[in-house]
């Protein structure tokens, strides 16, 4: 059980169910590819009034090299669908 106050944040780590091959990583990190890496799940919690609540989340990871040093950067975004709450 974790208690988080109003406006609080919680960080989490996620692990993939498999180890990706070099080719899969190349496809996922290629901005022109249609493949993306997603992380999704459900957070269940009890609100301050004792009611059980949930939040479904879905995030995807985008990579790009739009900087002078050509460094690989990753951005996490939420798609329009599959994010809702009770």
N, C-alpha and C positions, 0 to 999 in steps of 0.2 A: 504494500500500500504506500502510495506517495501522495503527499498533500502539496498542492500548488495553489497559491493565492490568486485572487483576481488579477488578470493581466500578466500572470506569470508565464514562463516558458519552460519547456522540457526538451532537451536534446536526446536523440537516440542514434544508435548505430544500427545498420542493417547489413546483413550478409546475403549474398546470392546463394541459391541452392546448388550452384555448380561453378566450376572454374571455367572461365571463358577462354577460348583459343585465341591466338594472335590474330587470326582472320576475323573472328567475331568482334574483337576489340577495335580492329581497324574499321569495320563496318559501323559500329556504334559511334565511334569518334569522328567519322567522316560526315561533315555537315551536309553533303549532297546525298547521303544515304537516307533511306526511309526507315531505318532501324533505330530504335531508341531503347534505353534502359529505363525501366519503370520500378518504382517502389510503392507498394500499396498496403493498406491494412485498416484496422479498426481500433480506435481507442475507446475503451469503455470506462466510465467514471460515474461517481456519485456527486451530484451538485450540492450546494450549500443547504438546500432544503431536503436532502436525503433521497431525491429522485434519481433513478438510474438513467444515464444518458449515454450517447455514443457519438463519435465523429468518425466517419469513413474518410480516408484520405488516399489520394493518388498523386504521385509526383513523377516527373520524368527529368532526365539529365540530358542537357545539351552541351556539346563542346564546340569551341570555335578557336580560330587562330587570328582574330582581327586585332592584333596589336603589333607594334614595331619589332618586338623581339621574337615574334612567331611562337610565343609560349602557348601551350595548350591550356585553355581555361574551360572550366565547367560551370554551368549555371543550372540551378534546380528550379523547375517551374511546375505549376499546377495546371492540368488541362481543365477545360470547361466542364467536363463530365466526371462522374465518380468521386466527387467531393461533396459530402452532405453531412448533416447532423440531425439529431433528434430534437 
